[in-house]
Amino acid sequence: MPSSNVVLDIDGPIATVTLARTAARNALTWEMYDALVEACDAVPQSGARVLILRGSGGAFSAGTDIAQFDEVRTGADGVAYEQRIGRVIARLEALDIATVASVDGPAVGGGCALAVSCDLRIAADTARFGVPVARTLGNCLSVENLARLVDLIGEGRTTELLFSGRLASADQALEWGLVTKVVPAGELETETTALALELGRRAPSTIAATKGLLRRLRAVRRPPPGACDDLIAACYASAHFREGVAAFAAKRAPLFS
């Protein structure tokens, strides 16, 4: 794989992909996104029946590394960025085996989108979920990632979460249906493995068919590709986005005038 910060381990029926850029709270570089796609391509050939996606060092992922936004200077660049991230997330979502996000600490921005694209999410009591771009970068989600959140927690809660920029606690995520179980942080690995082993004993035909049917159902409810690019382009072309990126790099609060 092109990045040493993404580790794929196969142990019998369980494939585990670990985001391993601990010093940066597993913030995702393009190399890491590419490596995640390569891992997803390799897993079906391994015979694994469940994939666990996890982070290292007490964090799931802090989202896309801010350095990746240096390339985003126009609205078209913003659309291209969202499309590139979208292809990675769609590859994970397209796996025909069960996928489980094991979330410890922050699952923020792109990290939250990756967790949401898994079939199930199990969280440590230290987990936090959200897309705080309204108070940080001033960009937006793609319509596909927005729809994934709406499917899980509803339009009202999604709107509140994105408008406020706050992070939901593990208990809130459980109440909302964003996660299926919350456990003490020290028990997360054991509980995730137990869940994966249980799923690995279930009929692969049922899991594959159910996932395929759900993908088709979601496709009916979502706009065609490109239908919302104008809104995304306007957001990424805004002075607010440029201010957000500059403020983040300077480690100061943005001023959205």
C-alpha positions in Angstrom: 0.0 0.0 0.0 1.3 3.5 -0.7 1.1 4.7 2.9 2.6 3.2 6.0 -0.1 5.1 7.9 -2.8 2.6 6.9 -2.3 -1.0 8.1 -4.2 -4.0 6.8 -4.2 -7.1 9.0 -6.1 -10.3 8.1 -6.8 -12.8 10.9 -9.1 -15.6 9.7 -12.5 -14.1 8.9 -11.7 -10.6 10.2 -9.8 -8.0 8.2 -8.8 -4.9 10.2 -7.8 -1.6 8.7 -6.0 0.7 11.1 -5.5 4.4 10.5 -2.1 4.8 12.1 -1.0 8.4 12.0 -1.2 8.7 15.7 0.7 12.0 16.1 -1.8 13.8 13.9 -4.8 12.0 15.4 -5.0 10.0 12.2 -5.7 13.0 10.0 -6.0 11.7 6.5 -3.6 12.5 3.7 -4.2 11.6 0.1 -1.8 8.7 0.5 -3.9 7.4 3.3 -7.1 7.7 1.3 -5.4 5.9 -1.6 -4.2 3.2 0.8 -7.7 2.7 2.2 -9.0 2.1 -1.4 -6.1 -0.5 -1.9 -7.1 -2.2 1.3 -10.7 -2.4 0.2 -9.6 -3.9 -3.1 -7.4 -6.5 -1.3 -10.0 -7.6 1.3 -12.4 -9.5 -1.0 -9.4 -11.7 -2.2 -8.4 -12.5 1.4 -11.5 -14.6 2.3 -12.3 -12.2 5.2 -16.0 -11.9 6.0 -15.9 -8.8 8.1 -13.9 -5.6 7.9 -13.1 -3.5 11.0 -12.1 0.1 10.4 -10.3 1.7 13.4 -7.9 4.4 14.4 -4.8 4.3 16.6 -3.7 6.1 19.7 -7.2 6.9 21.1 -8.6 8.6 18.0 -10.6 7.3 15.0 -9.7 10.2 12.7 -9.6 14.0 12.9 -10.6 14.2 9.2 -8.7 15.3 6.2 -5.3 16.8 6.9 -5.5 20.5 6.5 -2.4 20.5 4.2 -4.5 18.7 1.6 -6.6 21.9 1.2 -3.6 23.8 -0.1 -4.7 22.5 -3.6 -8.3 23.8 -3.2 -8.3 27.3 -4.5 -11.5 27.5 -6.6 -15.0 26.2 -6.6 -14.1 23.6 -9.2 -11.2 22.5 -6.9 -13.7 22.1 -4.1 -16.0 19.9 -6.3 -13.0 17.8 -7.3 -12.0 17.4 -3.7 -15.4 16.2 -2.6 -15.6 13.9 -5.6 -12.2 12.3 -4.8 -13.2 11.8 -1.1 -16.5 10.5 -2.4 -14.9 7.8 -4.5 -12.9 6.5 -1.4 -16.0 6.4 0.8 -18.1 4.8 -2.0 -15.4 2.0 -2.3 -15.7 1.2 1.4 -19.5 1.3 1.2 -19.5 -1.0 -1.8 -17.8 -3.9 -0.1 -20.1 -6.9 0.0 -18.9 -8.0 3.5 -20.0 -6.5 6.8 -18.0 -3.4 7.8 -17.7 -2.2 11.4 -16.3 1.2 12.5 -14.6 0.9 15.9 -14.6 4.4 17.1 -12.4 5.7 20.0 -12.0 9.4 20.4 -12.8 11.9 17.6 -14.5 10.8 14.4 -14.5 14.3 12.8 -15.1 15.6 9.3 -13.8 13.0 6.8 -13.3 10.6 9.7 -17.0 10.9 10.6 -17.9 10.3 6.9 -15.8 7.1 6.9 -17.4 5.9 10.1 -20.9 6.6 8.8 -20.2 4.7 5.5 -19.6 1.5 7.5 -22.5 -0.8 8.1 -22.3 -0.7 11.9 -20.5 1.5 14.4 -19.4 0.6 17.9 -18.1 3.4 20.1 -16.0 3.8 23.1 -17.5 6.1 25.7 -14.7 8.6 24.7 -15.9 8.8 21.1 -17.1 12.1 19.6 -18.8 12.5 16.2 -19.3 15.6 14.0 -18.5 17.7 11.0 -17.5 21.1 12.7 -16.8 23.0 9.4 -19.3 25.8 10.3 -16.9 26.9 13.0 -13.6 25.9 11.4 -13.1 25.7 7.7 -16.3 27.1 6.2 -16.7 24.3 3.6 -19.5 21.8 3.3 -20.3 18.1 2.9 -21.1 16.5 -0.4 -24.7 15.6 -0.9 -23.8 11.9 -0.6 -22.2 12.3 2.8 -25.0 14.6 3.9 -27.5 12.0 2.9 -25.7 9.3 4.8 -26.0 11.3 8.0 -29.7 12.1 7.3 -30.4 8.4 6.8 -29.0 7.6 10.2 -30.0 10.5 12.5 -32.7 12.4 10.5 -32.7 15.8 8.9 -33.3 17.8 12.0 -30.4 16.4 14.0 -28.1 16.6 10.9 -29.0 20.2 10.4 -28.4 21.1 14.1 -25.1 19.2 14.1 -23.8 20.9 11.0 -25.1 24.4 11.8 -23.7 24.4 15.3 -20.4 22.7 14.5 -20.5 20.9 17.8 -19.5 17.2 18.3 -22.0 14.6 19.6 -20.9 12.5 22.5 -21.0 8.7 22.4 -24.2 8.6 24.4 -25.9 11.1 22.1 -24.7 9.1 19.1 -26.3 6.0 20.6 -29.6 7.8 21.4 -29.7 9.2 17.8 -29.0 5.8 16.2 -25.6 6.8 14.9 -23.9 4.0 16.8 -25.2 0.6 17.8 -23.3 0.2 21.1 -21.2 2.2 23.5 -18.6 0.5 25.7 -15.9 1.6 28.1 -12.8 2.6 26.1 -10.8 -0.3 27.6 -13.3 -2.8 26.3 -13.7 -1.4 22.7 -11.3 -3.8 21.0 -12.7 -6.9 22.7 -16.3 -5.9 22.0 -15.6 -5.0 18.4 -13.9 -8.4 17.8 -16.8 -10.2 19.4 -19.2 -8.4 17.1 -17.1 -9.1 14.1 -16.9 -12.8 14.9 -20.6 -12.9 15.3 -21.2 -11.3 11.9 -18.6 -13.6 10.4 -20.8 -16.6 11.3 -23.8 -15.2 9.5 -24.8 -16.0 5.9 -22.6 -14.0 3.4 -25.4 -14.2 0.9 -27.8 -12.4 3.2 -25.3 -9.7 4.1 -24.3 -9.1 0.4 -27.9 -9.0 -0.8 -29.0 -6.7 2.0 -26.1 -4.3 1.4 -26.9 -4.3 -2.3 -30.6 -3.7 -1.8 -29.8 -0.8 0.7 -27.5 0.8 -1.9 -30.2 0.7 -4.5 -32.7 2.1 -2.1 -30.4 5.0 -1.2 -29.8 5.6 -4.9 -33.5 6.1 -5.5 -33.6 8.8 -2.8 -30.5 10.7 -3.9 -29.9 13.2 -6.7 -27.8 12.1 -9.7 -24.1 12.8 -9.7 -23.3 16.4 -10.3 -26.7 17.7 -9.5 -25.5 19.7 -6.4 -22.0 20.7 -7.7 -23.1 24.4 -8.0 -23.7 24.6 -4.3 -20.5 22.9 -3.4 -18.5 25.1 -5.8 -20.0 28.3 -4.4 -19.0 27.2 -0.8 -15.4 26.3 -1.7 -15.0 29.5 -3.8 -16.1 31.7 -0.9 -14.0 34.1 1.1 -15.2 32.3 4.2 -13.5 29.1 3.2 -10.3 30.9 2.5 -10.5 32.5 5.9 -11.2 29.2 7.5 -8.2 27.5 6.0 -5.9 30.4 6.8 -7.1 30.6 10.4 -6.7 26.8 10.9 -3.1 27.0 9.6 -2.4 29.9 11.9 -4.0 28.2 14.8 -6.4 31.1 15.5 -10.2 31.4 15.5 -11.7 32.2 12.1 -13.5 35.5 11.6 -16.4 34.8 9.3 -17.4 38.4 8.5 
